């Protein structure tokens, strides 16, 4: 059994975060307070905390860099979930139908290699970058 992780992220607008994480991603809402809400993020505890945006309107999880992988600039930091291929495909189709602006659109990478995977990156309404992955062979998640 996998032990769930806990991650707290900053958001500008709790209402927009609720719509994004529940309506679009399908996460169940858990406990909440005036300035925060828990989400069941694919079996993990994601807590969105409201913060002030300040005058400059910068994104919440400030991008401090990027790493070039397969010719794509991967924003750092980012977080996400590893899904089954079926769940990943369903989510990719739902997000595409909803007109989500992807940082990196849904795609397959490393085909016919031990780390073959499907991947997509997007941002929530506060600019936090999220990656969703699925492995062709889930047992190879940590294979070298």
MIKEDREN-216614 format. One line per field, with one value per atom (N, C-alpha, C, O): residue number from 1; x, y, z; residue in three letters; atom name. Coordinates in pm, whole numbers, plus 50000, padded with zeros to 5 digits. Example, Ala and Ser with C-alpha at 12.3 -4.5 7.8 and 13.67 -1.06 7.14 Angstrom:
REM residues 2
num <- 1_1_1_1_2_2_2_2;
c1 <- 51319_51230_51320_51424_51285_51367_51290_51341;
c2 <- 49431_49550_49670_49668_49775_49894_50003_50114;
c3 <- 50780_50780_50780_50846_50708_50714_50787_50804;
residu <- ALA_ALA_ALA_ALA_SER_SER_SER_SER;
atome <- N_CA_C_O_N_CA_C_O;
This chain:
REM residues 144
num <- 1_1_1_1_2_2_2_2_3_3_3_3_4_4_4_4_5_5_5_5_6_6_6_6_7_7_7_7_8_8_8_8_9_9_9_9_10_10_10_10_11_11_11_11_12_12_12_12_13_13_13_13_14_14_14_14_15_15_15_15_16_16_16_16_17_17_17_17_18_18_18_18_19_19_19_19_20_20_20_20_21_21_21_21_22_22_22_22_23_23_23_23_24_24_24_24_25_25_25_25_26_26_26_26_27_27_27_27_28_28_28_28_29_29_29_29_30_30_30_30_31_31_31_31_32_32_32_32_33_33_33_33_34_34_34_34_35_35_35_35_36_36_36_36_37_37_37_37_38_38_38_38_39_39_39_39_40_40_40_40_41_41_41_41_42_42_42_42_43_43_43_43_44_44_44_44_45_45_45_45_46_46_46_46_47_47_47_47_48_48_48_48_49_49_49_49_50_50_50_50_51_51_51_51_52_52_52_52_53_53_53_53_54_54_54_54_55_55_55_55_56_56_56_56_57_57_57_57_58_58_58_58_59_59_59_59_60_60_60_60_61_61_61_61_62_62_62_62_63_63_63_63_64_64_64_64_65_65_65_65_66_66_66_66_67_67_67_67_68_68_68_68_69_69_69_69_70_70_70_70_71_71_71_71_72_72_72_72_73_73_73_73_74_74_74_74_75_75_75_75_76_76_76_76_77_77_77_77_78_78_78_78_79_79_79_79_80_80_80_80_81_81_81_81_82_82_82_82_83_83_83_83_84_84_84_84_85_85_85_85_86_86_86_86_87_87_87_87_88_88_88_88_89_89_89_89_90_90_90_90_91_91_91_91_92_92_92_92_93_93_93_93_94_94_94_94_95_95_95_95_96_96_96_96_97_97_97_97_98_98_98_98_99_99_99_99_100_100_100_100_101_101_101_101_102_102_102_102_103_103_103_103_104_104_104_104_105_105_105_105_106_106_106_106_107_107_107_107_108_108_108_108_109_109_109_109_110_110_110_110_111_111_111_111_112_112_112_112_113_113_113_113_114_114_114_114_115_115_115_115_116_116_116_116_117_117_117_117_118_118_118_118_119_119_119_119_120_120_120_120_121_121_121_121_122_122_122_122_123_123_123_123_124_124_124_124_125_125_125_125_126_126_126_126_127_127_127_127_128_128_128_128_129_129_129_129_130_130_130_130_131_131_131_131_132_132_132_132_133_133_133_133_134_134_134_134_135_135_135_135_136_136_136_136_137_137_137_137_138_138_138_138_139_139_139_139_140_140_140_140_141_141_141_141_142_142_142_142_143_143_143_143_144_144_144_144;
c1 <- 50084_50000_50088_50186_50053_50125_50077_49957_50171_50136_50108_50191_49993_49961_50057_50104_50086_50165_50071_49953_50126_50054_50131_50253_50060_50123_50030_49911_50085_50010_50058_50178_49963_49998_49926_49818_49986_49919_49826_49856_49712_49620_49573_49569_49536_49485_49337_49289_49263_49117_49067_49078_49013_48968_48850_48838_48764_48651_48700_48652_48795_48852_48926_48920_48997_49068_48969_48992_48860_48757_48701_48686_48670_48616_48718_48684_48843_48948_48971_48967_48994_49031_48913_48931_48792_48678_48611_48598_48567_48491_48576_48532_48696_48779_48861_48861_48932_49018_48943_48990_48829_48751_48794_48763_48866_48910_48794_48716_48784_48681_48731_48847_48641_48676_48662_48568_48757_48753_48726_48639_48800_48782_48818_48891_48766_48798_48781_48717_48840_48827_48799_48775_48803_48775_48878_48843_49004_49112_49185_49295_49126_49194_49091_48979_49132_49047_49137_49237_49097_49164_49100_48979_49183_49133_49193_49309_49114_49164_49223_49152_49353_49425_49475_49592_49386_49420_49480_49579_49414_49457_49556_49603_49589_49685_49616_49516_49671_49610_49675_49791_49600_49644_49563_49440_49632_49565_49593_49709_49488_49501_49479_49374_49579_49573_49569_49651_49473_49462_49574_49602_49637_49737_49703_49629_49757_49740_49832_49945_49781_49862_49958_50057_49932_50017_49986_49897_50059_50036_50081_50023_50185_50241_50163_50186_50073_49991_50069_50022_50186_50268_50200_50113_50243_50184_50220_50319_50141_50159_50285_50373_50296_50413_50516_50515_50602_50693_50784_50849_50788_50877_51019_51051_51104_51242_51337_51454_51288_51373_51298_51176_51373_51317_51427_51546_51384_51476_51432_51314_51524_51489_51492_51596_51375_51361_51286_51177_51345_51282_51248_51150_51329_51306_51200_51167_51146_51044_51101_51175_51067_51107_51008_50893_51053_50968_50981_51090_50872_50879_50912_50863_50994_51030_50999_51037_50930_50880_50749_50684_50713_50580_50549_50639_50423_50382_50281_50240_50240_50142_50109_50132_50054_50013_50046_50042_50078_50097_49968_49928_49904_49774_49788_49892_49683_49679_49666_49622_49703_49693_49548_49521_49456_49314_49268_49200_49304_49264_49332_49270_49459_49533_49465_49444_49431_49367_49233_49202_49155_49025_49043_48970_49139_49164_49214_49170_49306_49359_49246_49241_49156_49042_48949_48903_48921_48834_48896_48826_49025_49092_49096_49077_49121_49125_48987_48976_48882_48746_48712_48638_48765_48738_48820_48802_48909_48988_49101_49142_49152_49263_49384_49416_49451_49575_49691_49734_49740_49846_49982_50010_50066_50206_50275_50352_50247_50288_50166_50114_50118_49995_50014_50127_49903_49912_49993_49971_50086_50172_50233_50235_50284_50358_50506_50547_50584_50729_50802_50750_50922_51011_50949_50965_50878_50811_50910_51022_50864_50941_51064_51158_51065_51174_51115_50993_51200_51155_51073_50984_51102_51031_50923_50891_50867_50762_50647_50600_50603_50501_50419_50459_50304_50221_50236_50247_50237_50260_50188_50169_50147_50091_50114_50112_50136_50153_50056_50032_49999_49907_49922_49992_49857_49861_49721_49623_49713_49584_49559_49646_49443_49413_49511_49517_49588_49686_49827_49921_49842_49973_50058_50173_50003_50076_50081_49977_50200_50216_50195_50248_50115_50079_50113_50085_50175_50204_50127_50122_50068_50004_50079_50106_50112_50184_50112_50031_50142_50099_50207_50258_50241_50346_50284_50186_50343_50297_50304_50216_50408_50427_50443_50554_50335_50340_50450_50500_50488_50593_50730_50825_50740_50867_50877_50966_50788_50789_50928_50971_50998_51129_51242_51355_51213_51316_51424_51397_51544_51656_51703_51796;
c2 <- 49881_50000_50124_50132_50219_50346_50437_50447_50502_50599_50733_50781_50794_50923_51032_51034_51123_51240_51355_51352_51457_51580_51692_51702_51777_51892_52011_52004_52121_52246_52342_52364_52399_52492_52625_52630_52732_52863_52883_52842_52947_52985_53128_53175_53195_53333_53336_53425_53238_53241_53101_53009_53085_52954_52901_52781_52990_52947_52890_52786_52959_52909_52778_52688_52767_52643_52528_52418_52555_52450_52404_52283_52497_52460_52376_52274_52420_52351_52210_52113_52199_52068_51972_51851_52022_51930_51910_51797_52018_52005_51956_51871_52009_51975_51848_51757_51842_51726_51610_51496_51637_51530_51495_51386_51584_51560_51585_51679_51502_51520_51623_51622_51712_51811_51748_51673_51780_51731_51846_51930_51848_51955_52090_52099_52195_52329_52429_52403_52543_52657_52778_52765_52894_53017_53041_53091_53007_53038_52915_52928_52796_52676_52566_52570_52469_52353_52233_52245_52116_51989_51928_51936_51867_51791_51651_51633_51553_51418_51418_51397_51441_51453_51314_51280_51236_51101_51017_50947_51026_50947_51016_50956_51140_51217_51343_51387_51400_51518_51645_51675_51717_51845_51953_51949_52049_52156_52288_52328_52355_52486_52593_52598_52680_52789_52922_52947_53005_53136_53228_53237_53295_53397_53523_53519_53634_53760_53760_53712_53813_53815_53932_53929_54035_54153_54232_54197_54338_54427_54368_54400_54284_54237_54121_54089_54057_53950_53826_53749_53806_53691_53560_53556_53454_53323_53279_53325_53191_53148_53066_53106_52953_52869_52921_52882_53007_53077_52978_52895_52988_52903_52952_53067_52866_52905_52857_52895_52775_52725_52629_52614_52564_52463_52364_52394_52247_52144_52100_52073_52093_52051_51899_51836_51840_51695_51666_51718_51584_51548_51672_51673_51776_51898_51990_52092_51957_52039_52104_52041_52231_52302_52266_52309_52186_52141_52241_52256_52311_52411_52347_52239_52415_52374_52487_52601_52460_52329_52294_52380_52167_52120_51997_51937_51959_51839_51767_51818_51649_51579_51443_51414_51360_51225_51130_51166_51007_50899_50818_50763_50812_50747_50618_50592_50539_50425_50484_50598_50408_50458_50490_50588_50408_50433_50564_50643_50587_50710_50831_50937_50817_50927_50965_51083_50865_50890_50961_51055_50914_50977_51122_51210_51147_51284_51371_51485_51321_51397_51436_51549_51343_51373_51477_51568_51463_51558_51698_51796_51708_51838_51900_52021_51818_51868_51920_52026_51844_51888_52019_52102_52039_52160_52280_52392_52257_52366_52413_52529_52324_52360_52400_52334_52507_52548_52471_52505_52372_52288_52358_52429_52337_52377_52281_52324_52154_52050_51962_51902_51954_51878_51729_51680_51657_51512_51446_51471_51360_51293_51168_51151_51080_50961_50991_51053_50944_50967_50835_50742_50829_50714_50583_50480_50588_50468_50353_50373_50235_50111_50108_50032_50190_50188_50152_50156_50117_50073_50181_50150_50308_50417_50480_50597_50401_50453_50506_50440_50626_50692_50790_50835_50822_50931_51044_51021_51167_51281_51404_51419_51491_51622_51716_51673_51842_51944_52057_52097_52110_52222_52305_52265_52420_52507_52525_52531_52533_52563_52713_52784_52763_52906_53000_53118_52949_53034_53018_53075_52941_52926_52811_52797_52728_52612_52506_52469_52458_52361_52219_52180_52144_52007_51915_51947_51802_51702_51574_51530_51515_51385_51289_51318_51172_51069_50937_50915_50848_50709_50629_50670_50516_50432_50316_50256_50285_50171_50044_49959_50032_49920_49980_50017_49990_50058_50007_50084_49882_49829_49889_49871_49962_50027_50171_50245_50212_50350_50392_50504_50304_50338_50260_50259_50196_50117_50207_50321_50155_50232_50170_50220;
c3 <- 50000_50000_50000_50075_49917_49910_50022_50048_50088_50191_50124_50048_50151_50089_50133_50247_50042_50079_50111_50077_50178_50209_50142_50157_50069_50005_50023_49992_50073_50086_49979_49963_49905_49797_49817_49876_49767_49775_49656_49544_49681_49574_49598_49712_49491_49500_49531_49601_49478_49481_49515_49433_49633_49680_49597_49576_49552_49469_49336_49291_49273_49147_49169_49085_49281_49313_49330_49281_49400_49419_49285_49262_49197_49065_48988_48930_48988_48913_48966_48891_49097_49153_49163_49148_49189_49199_49063_49017_48999_48875_48758_48681_48743_48628_48651_48568_48765_48791_48857_48853_48917_48979_49120_49168_49187_49324_49421_49403_49522_49625_49725_49764_49767_49869_50006_50032_50095_50232_50328_50302_50438_50538_50477_50378_50539_50492_50604_50705_50583_50671_50585_50465_50644_50569_50459_50352_50484_50391_50338_50284_50352_50304_50276_50327_50194_50166_50134_50064_50186_50155_50032_50014_49947_49833_49839_49876_49801_49781_49641_49542_49632_49506_49466_49489_49407_49361_49472_49454_49590_49704_49796_49894_49767_49848_49900_49844_50006_50066_50011_50040_49932_49877_49948_49948_50006_50079_50009_49995_49965_49901_50007_50071_50024_50121_50045_49957_50079_50015_50062_50182_49966_49997_49920_49821_49965_49895_49773_49779_49661_49539_49535_49462_49612_49605_49479_49402_49460_49347_49213_49109_49216_49089_49026_48909_49100_49045_49003_48919_49060_49021_49058_49144_48989_49018_49158_49215_49212_49350_49371_49448_49303_49319_49219_49103_49263_49174_49104_49167_48972_48894_48914_48883_48966_48993_48885_48884_48795_48687_48600_48609_48515_48428_48391_48399_48350_48308_48169_48148_48076_47941_47936_47955_47909_47899_47770_47747_47686_47558_47475_47402_47488_47411_47469_47408_47585_47649_47775_47850_47797_47918_48028_48026_48124_48234_48349_48405_48386_48494_48629_48662_48705_48840_48936_48909_49045_49088_49018_48957_49027_48989_49073_49133_49076_49147_49061_48956_49102_49023_49077_49194_48989_49026_48913_48796_48951_48856_48857_48960_48742_48728_48647_48588_48647_48554_48414_48398_48313_48175_48140_48070_48187_48160_48223_48158_48349_48418_48354_48340_48315_48250_48119_48091_48038_47908_47927_47854_48024_48051_48095_48050_48182_48229_48115_48100_48033_47919_47824_47775_47798_47709_47772_47704_47903_47972_47971_47945_48000_48002_47863_47847_47762_47624_47582_47520_47616_47583_47653_47599_47773_47850_47800_47847_47704_47648_47738_47731_47822_47912_47828_47728_47869_47805_47869_47979_47802_47857_47849_47753_47950_47943_47845_47759_47860_47765_47743_47838_47619_47592_47615_47620_47629_47649_47538_47419_47579_47482_47542_47664_47456_47499_47479_47381_47576_47571_47591_47651_47539_47557_47509_47573_47396_47347_47325_47279_47360_47348_47438_47412_47542_47641_47777_47795_47871_48003_48075_48155_48047_48112_48023_48039_47930_47843_47927_48020_47893_47975_47894_47786_47948_47898_47998_48118_47948_48036_47983_47862_48075_48040_48157_48273_48127_48230_48205_48091_48314_48307_48433_48527_48435_48553_48608_48533_48740_48802_48790_48742_48832_48816_48885_48852_48983_49052_48997_49052_48891_48828_48880_48839_48968_49017_48907_48853_48873_48764_48815_48919_48740_48776_48659_48543_48690_48589_48621_48736_48519_48532_48441_48325_48497_48424_48434_48524_48339_48345_48274_48170_48330_48272_48196_48240_48080_48001_48084_48076_48163_48255_48394_48432_48473_48602_48696_48778_48684_48771_48740_48816_48629_48592_48640_48598_48728_48778_48826_48799_48897_48950_48883_48932_48772_48702_48642_48602_48638_48580_48451_48388;
residu <- UNK_UNK_UNK_UNK_UNK_UNK_UNK_UNK_UNK_UNK_UNK_UNK_UNK_UNK_UNK_UNK_UNK_UNK_UNK_UNK_UNK_UNK_UNK_UNK_UNK_UNK_UNK_UNK_UNK_UNK_UNK_UNK_UNK_UNK_UNK_UNK_UNK_UNK_UNK_UNK_UNK_UNK_UNK_UNK_UNK_UNK_UNK_UNK_UNK_UNK_UNK_UNK_UNK_UNK_UNK_UNK_UNK_UNK_UNK_UNK_UNK_UNK_UNK_UNK_UNK_UNK_UNK_UNK_UNK_UNK_UNK_UNK_UNK_UNK_UNK_UNK_UNK_UNK_UNK_UNK_UNK_UNK_UNK_UNK_UNK_UNK_UNK_UNK_UNK_UNK_UNK_UNK_UNK_UNK_UNK_UNK_UNK_UNK_UNK_UNK_UNK_UNK_UNK_UNK_UNK_UNK_UNK_UNK_UNK_UNK_UNK_UNK_UNK_UNK_UNK_UNK_UNK_UNK_UNK_UNK_UNK_UNK_UNK_UNK_UNK_UNK_UNK_UNK_UNK_UNK_UNK_UNK_UNK_UNK_UNK_UNK_UNK_UNK_UNK_UNK_UNK_UNK_UNK_UNK_UNK_UNK_UNK_UNK_UNK_UNK_UNK_UNK_UNK_UNK_UNK_UNK_UNK_UNK_UNK_UNK_UNK_UNK_UNK_UNK_UNK_UNK_UNK_UNK_UNK_UNK_UNK_UNK_UNK_UNK_UNK_UNK_UNK_UNK_UNK_UNK_UNK_UNK_UNK_UNK_UNK_UNK_UNK_UNK_UNK_UNK_UNK_UNK_UNK_UNK_UNK_UNK_UNK_UNK_UNK_UNK_UNK_UNK_UNK_UNK_UNK_UNK_UNK_UNK_UNK_UNK_UNK_UNK_UNK_UNK_UNK_UNK_UNK_UNK_UNK_UNK_UNK_UNK_UNK_UNK_UNK_UNK_UNK_UNK_UNK_UNK_UNK_UNK_UNK_UNK_UNK_UNK_UNK_UNK_UNK_UNK_UNK_UNK_UNK_UNK_UNK_UNK_UNK_UNK_UNK_UNK_UNK_UNK_UNK_UNK_UNK_UNK_UNK_UNK_UNK_UNK_UNK_UNK_UNK_UNK_UNK_UNK_UNK_UNK_UNK_UNK_UNK_UNK_UNK_UNK_UNK_UNK_UNK_UNK_UNK_UNK_UNK_UNK_UNK_UNK_UNK_UNK_UNK_UNK_UNK_UNK_UNK_UNK_UNK_UNK_UNK_UNK_UNK_UNK_UNK_UNK_UNK_UNK_UNK_UNK_UNK_UNK_UNK_UNK_UNK_UNK_UNK_UNK_UNK_UNK_UNK_UNK_UNK_UNK_UNK_UNK_UNK_UNK_UNK_UNK_UNK_UNK_UNK_UNK_UNK_UNK_UNK_UNK_UNK_UNK_UNK_UNK_UNK_UNK_UNK_UNK_UNK_UNK_UNK_UNK_UNK_UNK_UNK_UNK_UNK_UNK_UNK_UNK_UNK_UNK_UNK_UNK_UNK_UNK_UNK_UNK_UNK_UNK_UNK_UNK_UNK_UNK_UNK_UNK_UNK_UNK_UNK_UNK_UNK_UNK_UNK_UNK_UNK_UNK_UNK_UNK_UNK_UNK_UNK_UNK_UNK_UNK_UNK_UNK_UNK_UNK_UNK_UNK_UNK_UNK_UNK_UNK_UNK_UNK_UNK_UNK_UNK_UNK_UNK_UNK_UNK_UNK_UNK_UNK_UNK_UNK_UNK_UNK_UNK_UNK_UNK_UNK_UNK_UNK_UNK_UNK_UNK_UNK_UNK_UNK_UNK_UNK_UNK_UNK_UNK_UNK_UNK_UNK_UNK_UNK_UNK_UNK_UNK_UNK_UNK_UNK_UNK_UNK_UNK_UNK_UNK_UNK_UNK_UNK_UNK_UNK_UNK_UNK_UNK_UNK_UNK_UNK_UNK_UNK_UNK_UNK_UNK_UNK_UNK_UNK_UNK_UNK_UNK_UNK_UNK_UNK_UNK_UNK_UNK_UNK_UNK_UNK_UNK_UNK_UNK_UNK_UNK_UNK_UNK_UNK_UNK_UNK_UNK_UNK_UNK_UNK_UNK_UNK_UNK_UNK_UNK_UNK_UNK_UNK_UNK_UNK_UNK_UNK_UNK_UNK_UNK_UNK_UNK_UNK_UNK_UNK_UNK_UNK_UNK_UNK_UNK_UNK_UNK_UNK_UNK_UNK_UNK_UNK_UNK_UNK_UNK_UNK_UNK_UNK_UNK_UNK_UNK_UNK_UNK_UNK_UNK_UNK_UNK_UNK_UNK_UNK_UNK_UNK_UNK_UNK_UNK_UNK_UNK_UNK_UNK_UNK_UNK_UNK_UNK_UNK_UNK_UNK_UNK_UNK_UNK_UNK_UNK_UNK_UNK_UNK_UNK_UNK_UNK_UNK_UNK_UNK_UNK_UNK_UNK_UNK_UNK_UNK;
atome <- N_CA_C_O_N_CA_C_O_N_CA_C_O_N_CA_C_O_N_CA_C_O_N_CA_C_O_N_CA_C_O_N_CA_C_O_N_CA_C_O_N_CA_C_O_N_CA_C_O_N_CA_C_O_N_CA_C_O_N_CA_C_O_N_CA_C_O_N_CA_C_O_N_CA_C_O_N_CA_C_O_N_CA_C_O_N_CA_C_O_N_CA_C_O_N_CA_C_O_N_CA_C_O_N_CA_C_O_N_CA_C_O_N_CA_C_O_N_CA_C_O_N_CA_C_O_N_CA_C_O_N_CA_C_O_N_CA_C_O_N_CA_C_O_N_CA_C_O_N_CA_C_O_N_CA_C_O_N_CA_C_O_N_CA_C_O_N_CA_C_O_N_CA_C_O_N_CA_C_O_N_CA_C_O_N_CA_C_O_N_CA_C_O_N_CA_C_O_N_CA_C_O_N_CA_C_O_N_CA_C_O_N_CA_C_O_N_CA_C_O_N_CA_C_O_N_CA_C_O_N_CA_C_O_N_CA_C_O_N_CA_C_O_N_CA_C_O_N_CA_C_O_N_CA_C_O_N_CA_C_O_N_CA_C_O_N_CA_C_O_N_CA_C_O_N_CA_C_O_N_CA_C_O_N_CA_C_O_N_CA_C_O_N_CA_C_O_N_CA_C_O_N_CA_C_O_N_CA_C_O_N_CA_C_O_N_CA_C_O_N_CA_C_O_N_CA_C_O_N_CA_C_O_N_CA_C_O_N_CA_C_O_N_CA_C_O_N_CA_C_O_N_CA_C_O_N_CA_C_O_N_CA_C_O_N_CA_C_O_N_CA_C_O_N_CA_C_O_N_CA_C_O_N_CA_C_O_N_CA_C_O_N_CA_C_O_N_CA_C_O_N_CA_C_O_N_CA_C_O_N_CA_C_O_N_CA_C_O_N_CA_C_O_N_CA_C_O_N_CA_C_O_N_CA_C_O_N_CA_C_O_N_CA_C_O_N_CA_C_O_N_CA_C_O_N_CA_C_O_N_CA_C_O_N_CA_C_O_N_CA_C_O_N_CA_C_O_N_CA_C_O_N_CA_C_O_N_CA_C_O_N_CA_C_O_N_CA_C_O_N_CA_C_O_N_CA_C_O_N_CA_C_O_N_CA_C_O_N_CA_C_O_N_CA_C_O_N_CA_C_O_N_CA_C_O_N_CA_C_O_N_CA_C_O_N_CA_C_O_N_CA_C_O_N_CA_C_O_N_CA_C_O_N_CA_C_O_N_CA_C_O_N_CA_C_O_N_CA_C_O_N_CA_C_O_N_CA_C_O_N_CA_C_O_N_CA_C_O_N_CA_C_O_N_CA_C_O_N_CA_C_O_N_CA_C_O_N_CA_C_O_N_CA_C_O_N_CA_C_O_N_CA_C_O_N_CA_C_O_N_CA_C_O_N_CA_C_O;
